[in-house]
């Protein structure tokens, strides 16, 4: 019953935000703005205050903290004798956030890049270039500080991501071993 109510709520929010093409499995916070052309896979979450421009494609299982900003590459500043404010705006380049990406709070992502599947972007990072799959990125500008999985674990996780998306409880408590 709880899942059905959540799904109905998500469907209504997406509809009234002109996002009727998104899956009912997505949860978009009421205070986030997504351009109507944005596409998302299943079981994605976007926290409060997010701003997502045209041309962004999310995979499945994407989790985004509050105040995401995807921006940049959208002003023509190289016209001599023309102030930037009058120079026009090119079309937004495509931005890809692949499957199972976790983006922390207050992250800025430059348009036109790809964040590889399984990656984690630390809170407050500014991502200005493509991110390799399973990378852990942090800082300004974001730099690789580690890897989420290595070796055979990447292969096992890749195989799971190729299966049909499935539902579980969002962010439920799990027992973590202290090894």
C-alpha positions in Angstrom: 0.0 0.0 0.0 2.8 2.4 0.9 4.5 1.9 -2.5 1.2 2.4 -4.4 0.6 5.7 -2.6 4.2 6.8 -3.2 3.8 5.9 -6.9 0.5 7.9 -7.2 2.1 10.9 -5.5 5.1 10.8 -7.8 2.9 10.5 -10.9 0.9 13.5 -9.9 4.0 15.6 -9.1 5.6 14.7 -12.4 2.3 15.5 -14.3 1.8 18.9 -12.8 5.5 19.8 -13.4 5.0 19.0 -17.1 7.1 15.9 -16.7 4.5 13.3 -17.7 7.0 11.3 -19.7 8.9 10.3 -16.6 8.4 7.0 -14.8 6.1 6.9 -11.7 9.1 5.3 -10.0 11.0 8.6 -10.0 10.8 11.0 -7.0 11.4 14.6 -7.9 11.3 17.0 -5.0 8.5 19.6 -5.4 11.1 22.5 -5.3 13.3 21.1 -8.1 13.1 22.4 -11.7 13.6 19.9 -14.6 13.2 21.1 -18.1 10.4 19.2 -19.9 12.9 17.5 -22.3 14.8 15.8 -19.5 14.7 12.0 -19.7 15.2 9.7 -16.7 15.4 6.0 -16.2 13.6 4.2 -13.3 14.0 4.6 -9.6 15.7 8.0 -9.6 15.6 10.7 -6.8 16.3 14.4 -7.1 16.4 16.3 -3.9 15.1 19.8 -3.2 16.3 22.8 -5.1 17.7 21.0 -8.2 18.0 22.8 -11.5 18.2 20.6 -14.6 18.3 22.3 -18.1 17.4 20.8 -21.5 19.4 18.0 -22.9 20.1 16.0 -19.7 19.6 12.2 -19.7 19.6 10.3 -16.5 20.0 6.5 -16.3 18.4 4.2 -13.7 18.9 4.3 -9.9 20.3 7.9 -9.9 20.3 9.6 -6.5 20.9 13.4 -6.2 21.1 15.4 -3.1 19.7 18.9 -2.6 20.6 22.0 -4.7 22.1 20.2 -7.8 22.9 22.7 -10.5 23.6 21.6 -14.1 24.8 24.7 -15.9 27.4 26.3 -18.2 28.5 26.1 -21.8 25.5 28.3 -22.6 26.8 31.7 -23.4 28.7 33.0 -26.5 31.5 35.1 -25.0 33.8 35.3 -28.0 32.0 37.9 -30.2 34.2 40.9 -30.5 32.3 44.2 -29.9 29.3 42.4 -28.4 28.6 42.3 -24.7 28.0 38.7 -23.5 24.5 39.6 -22.5 23.6 40.3 -26.2 25.7 37.5 -27.7 23.0 34.8 -27.8 22.9 31.4 -26.3 23.8 28.2 -28.2 21.8 25.0 -27.8 22.5 23.2 -24.5 25.0 20.3 -25.2 23.8 16.8 -24.1 24.7 15.8 -20.5 24.6 12.2 -19.5 24.3 10.9 -15.9 24.6 7.1 -16.2 23.1 4.3 -14.1 23.6 4.1 -10.4 25.2 7.5 -9.9 25.1 9.3 -6.5 25.5 13.0 -6.6 25.8 14.7 -3.2 24.3 18.0 -2.1 25.2 21.4 -3.7 27.1 19.9 -6.6 27.6 21.8 -9.9 27.8 19.9 -13.1 28.9 21.6 -16.3 26.6 20.8 -19.2 27.9 18.6 -22.0 29.7 16.0 -19.9 29.2 12.4 -19.0 29.2 11.0 -15.5 30.0 7.3 -15.8 27.9 4.6 -14.2 28.3 3.8 -10.6 30.2 7.0 -9.8 29.9 9.1 -6.7 30.3 12.8 -6.7 31.0 14.3 -3.2 28.9 17.2 -1.8 30.1 20.6 -3.0 32.1 19.3 -5.9 32.2 21.2 -9.3 32.3 18.7 -12.1 33.9 20.2 -15.3 35.0 17.1 -17.2 33.8 13.6 -17.9 33.8 11.2 -15.0 35.0 7.6 -15.5 32.6 4.8 -14.4 32.8 3.9 -10.7 34.9 6.9 -9.8 34.6 8.8 -6.5 35.1 12.5 -7.2 35.5 15.4 -4.9 36.7 19.0 -4.8 36.7 22.2 -6.9 37.3 21.3 -9.7 36.3 17.7 -9.0 39.2 15.2 -9.0 39.2 11.5 -8.7 39.9 10.5 -5.0 39.0 6.8 -5.3 37.1 4.0 -6.9 33.8 2.5 -5.8 34.5 -1.0 -7.1 37.5 -2.6 -8.7 38.2 -5.7 -10.7 35.5 -8.4 -10.7 33.2 -6.3 -8.5 32.7 -3.9 -11.4 31.8 -6.8 -13.7 29.3 -8.2 -11.2 27.7 -4.7 -10.7 27.6 -4.1 -14.5 25.7 -7.3 -15.0 23.1 -6.3 -12.3 22.7 -2.9 -14.0 21.9 -4.6 -17.3 18.9 -6.4 -15.8 15.4 -4.9 -15.8 15.3 -2.2 -13.1 13.7 -3.4 -9.9 12.2 -1.8 -6.8 13.4 -2.1 -3.2 12.9 0.2 -0.2 14.7 3.5 -0.8 17.7 4.0 1.5 16.5 1.6 4.1 18.8 0.8 7.1 21.2 -2.0 6.5 23.6 -3.7 8.8 27.2 -2.8 8.0 30.0 -5.1 9.1 32.9 -3.6 11.0 35.7 -5.4 9.3 
